[in-house]
Amino acid sequence: MKLASLLVLASFTARAQTRPAPLLPPADAKIQQLADDISAKNLEADIHQLVSFGTRHTLSDTQSPTRGIGAARNWVKSEFEKYSRAGGGRLKVELDTFTVKPDGRRINKAVLMANVLATLPGTDPTDTRVILVSGHLDSRVSDVMNATADAPGANDDGSGTALVLELARVLAGQQFPCTLKFVAVQGEEQGLYGSGHLAARAKKEGWNLVAMLNNDIVGNSHGFDPAINDDAHVRVFSEGGPASETPEQARVRRQLSSENDSPSRLLARYIQRTAQLYGRGHQAVLVYRPDRFLRGGDHTPFNQQGFAAVRFTEMNEDYTHQHQDLRTEKGRAYGDVAEGVDFAYLRRNAGINLATVASLARAPAAPANVEVLTTDLTNRTQLRWEAPATGAQPAGYVVLVRETSAPQWQQRFPSNGTTADLPISKDNFIFGVASVDAAGHESVAVLPVVGR
């Protein structure tokens, strides 16, 4: 029997159910409105302002008020502060400074770096969850050590930084039960120093970081070599086997064959489903790699610290606009200038980010201790779980089901309680359980481990 035929027979011990629920949760008109409030004109103005600093190289001038990484940091900080004032003063802004010593590679002197961080505290003191959106502020040219040449960095990563600023602008006056953080990190091009510092801080301070969305090179819809134009899709990269997994976690992963269901990949699936709800046709494409082939980004240190973190990147990159000296060769212009950014495309990518953040923040926390019961040899699948350990209690839960070879969830069944009993074999399907509030906002799914 096909999956749909099998699952239509399912019933739950907590609530009789003869038909599956719609595959997607209901859309929230308020979230759609917030996503639609993102302005392409604001994104364009922010990128032109970032380009105006000449270079944002990590080793560039920090004293000039108009040129270099110092001027850029101060401007981003002032923008966050402006949004805080407009939103009622709840957005808390800081320069998170740290010193990096010479590393023999891309840091040739001691450097005082700073991440520009804005925090929107949650309204529920019992909800410890944190959601983080990131872009990197620094830029470079062909020689990664050239700190004086003009390095506009319009797309890499002016696009990500502008996206973070625009999300902060739209959301600064909103209230969510959990905490949101917006950050422009420094030092990405020199070795992921800013994100490494922030990930270590999150680990040390015990942040309950449930999602980190890294936006790096998200503003260009025109690829080169070959020339492929695509303004309707954005890639979402996610790791398979978690970089931080312990030997015991690796044993469980092998036992469950869950190499395609890491926390980061479950987050990526959530993003893709959110885009289907709020993207107005703009789609998130899942790429089952932690990053572009043999490359890395600012989500990488968060993965290494054990957090769910993904990377957004445009579908088709133009490498004549990345890490290039400004020049013209054989009639082709090189360099990462604002003319290479598609601001309408960037706006749609920002919308998917915002909808993901707002959906997660409005949803309850994910269920705890999700288990599949294996005491009896049976062709049924019995699941049990506990209510979330943080925040408001869910109104209910949903069990998500897919075939083992399917990339995305295929069926969705509601439950009022914390158990489920399905007349299909756990050998043939993958299951996840998510929390749901009364309005239908849904958490990221949690895969069950073996219970007795």
ABEGO torsion letter per residue (X at the ends): XBAAAAAAABBBAABBBABBBBABBBBBAAAAAAAAABBAAAAAAAAAAAAAAGBABAABBAABAABEAAAAAAAAAAAAAAAAAAAGGABBBBBBBBBBBBAGBABABBBBBBBBBBBBBBABAABABBBBBBBBABBBBABAABAABBBAGAAOAAAAAAAAAAAAAAAAABBBABBBBBBBBBGAAAGGAAAAAAAAAAAAAGBBBABBBBBBGAABABBBOBBBBBAABBBBBBBBBBAABBAAAAAAAAAAGAAAABAAAAAAAAAAAAAAAAAGGBBBBBBBBABBBGBBBAAAAAAAAGBBBBBBBBABBBAAABGBBBBBBGGBBBEBBAAABBAAAAAAAAAAAAAAAAAAAABBBBBBGBBBBAABBBABBBBBBBBBABEBBBABBBBBBBBAABABBABBBBBABABBBBABBAAABBBBBBBBBAAGBBBBBBBBBBBX
